Amino acid sequence: MPEEIVAIYRGDVIIPLKKLNIPSGSRIKLLIEKVDTKEPLKELGYLKLLHEGEDAGELFEF
């Protein structure tokens, strides 16, 4: 079943803004569409926590 996921693209890596419920190594199909963001600082805070190993998806609503 198709599912829409918003993600951030940084340094050739696509980072989803919510946890994906798919097995690691699964093949997926991406449709890339640029989305304007209203809160870039919120996204940066999420990325910082994610980089530190925290699952911060529940803390941020995008």
DOKE-185270 format. One record per residue (C-alpha): residue number from 1; residue in three letters; z, x, y. Coordinates in steps of 0.25 Angstrom, whole numbers, plus 2048, in hexadecimal, padded with zeros to 3 digits. Each point is the difference from the previous one (the first is absolute). Layout:
N
+-----+-----+-----+-----+-----+
!   n ! res !   z !   x !   y !
+-----+-----+-----+-----+-----+
! NUM ! ala !   Z !   X !   Y !
...
+-----+-----+-----+-----+-----+
***
This chain:
62
+-----+-----+-----+-----+-----+
!   n ! res !   z !   x !   y !
+-----+-----+-----+-----+-----+
!   1 ! met ! 800 ! 800 ! 800 !
!   2 ! pro ! 7FC ! 806 ! 80E !
!   3 ! glu ! 80C ! 804 ! 809 !
!   4 ! glu ! 7FF ! 804 ! 80E !
!   5 ! ile ! 808 ! 80C ! 804 !
!   6 ! val ! 802 ! 806 ! 80D !
!   7 ! ala ! 800 ! 80F ! 800 !
!   8 ! ile ! 801 ! 80C ! 809 !
!   9 ! tyr ! 7F6 ! 80C ! 7FF !
!  10 ! arg ! 805 ! 80E ! 803 !
!  11 ! gly ! 7FB ! 80D ! 7FC !
!  12 ! asp ! 7F6 ! 7FB ! 7F6 !
!  13 ! val ! 80B ! 7F7 ! 7F9 !
!  14 ! ile ! 801 ! 7F1 ! 800 !
!  15 ! ile ! 80E ! 7FB ! 801 !
!  16 ! pro ! 803 ! 7F2 ! 7FD !
!  17 ! leu ! 80A ! 7F8 ! 809 !
!  18 ! lys ! 806 ! 7F9 ! 7F4 !
!  19 ! lys ! 803 ! 804 ! 7F1 !
!  20 ! leu ! 7F4 ! 7FE ! 7F7 !
!  21 ! asn ! 803 ! 7FA ! 7F3 !
!  22 ! ile ! 7F5 ! 807 ! 7F8 !
!  23 ! pro ! 802 ! 80B ! 7F5 !
!  24 ! ser ! 7FE ! 80E ! 805 !
!  25 ! gly ! 7F2 ! 805 ! 7FD !
!  26 ! ser ! 7FA ! 7F3 ! 801 !
!  27 ! arg ! 7F2 ! 7FF ! 806 !
!  28 ! ile ! 7FF ! 7F7 ! 80C !
!  29 ! lys ! 7F5 ! 7FC ! 809 !
!  30 ! leu ! 802 ! 801 ! 80F !
!  31 ! leu ! 7FA ! 7F9 ! 80C !
!  32 ! ile ! 802 ! 808 ! 80D !
!  33 ! glu ! 802 ! 7F8 ! 80C !
!  34 ! lys ! 807 ! 805 ! 80D !
!  35 ! val ! 80C ! 7F8 ! 804 !
!  36 ! asp ! 805 ! 802 ! 80E !
!  37 ! thr ! 80F ! 802 ! 801 !
!  38 ! lys ! 80A ! 7FB ! 80A !
!  39 ! glu ! 80B ! 809 ! 7FC !
!  40 ! pro ! 7FC ! 80E ! 7FD !
!  41 ! leu ! 80F ! 805 ! 801 !
!  42 ! lys ! 804 ! 7F7 ! 7F5 !
!  43 ! glu ! 7F5 ! 805 ! 7F7 !
!  44 ! leu ! 804 ! 80F ! 803 !
!  45 ! gly ! 80F ! 7FC ! 7FD !
!  46 ! tyr ! 7FB ! 7FA ! 7F3 !
!  47 ! leu ! 7F8 ! 80D ! 7FC !
!  48 ! lys ! 80C ! 809 ! 804 !
!  49 ! leu ! 809 ! 7F8 ! 7F6 !
!  50 ! leu ! 7F5 ! 800 ! 7F5 !
!  51 ! his ! 7FE ! 80F ! 802 !
!  52 ! glu ! 80F ! 802 ! 7FE !
!  53 ! gly ! 7FF ! 7F8 ! 7F3 !
!  54 ! glu ! 806 ! 7F3 ! 804 !
!  55 ! asp ! 7FA ! 7F3 ! 7FC !
!  56 ! ala ! 800 ! 7FA ! 80E !
!  57 ! gly ! 7F6 ! 7F4 ! 7FE !
!  58 ! glu ! 80C ! 7F6 ! 801 !
!  59 ! leu ! 804 ! 806 ! 80D !
!  60 ! phe ! 7F3 ! 7FE ! 807 !
!  61 ! glu ! 7F7 ! 7F3 ! 801 !
!  62 ! phe ! 7F2 ! 803 ! 804 !
+-----+-----+-----+-----+-----+
***
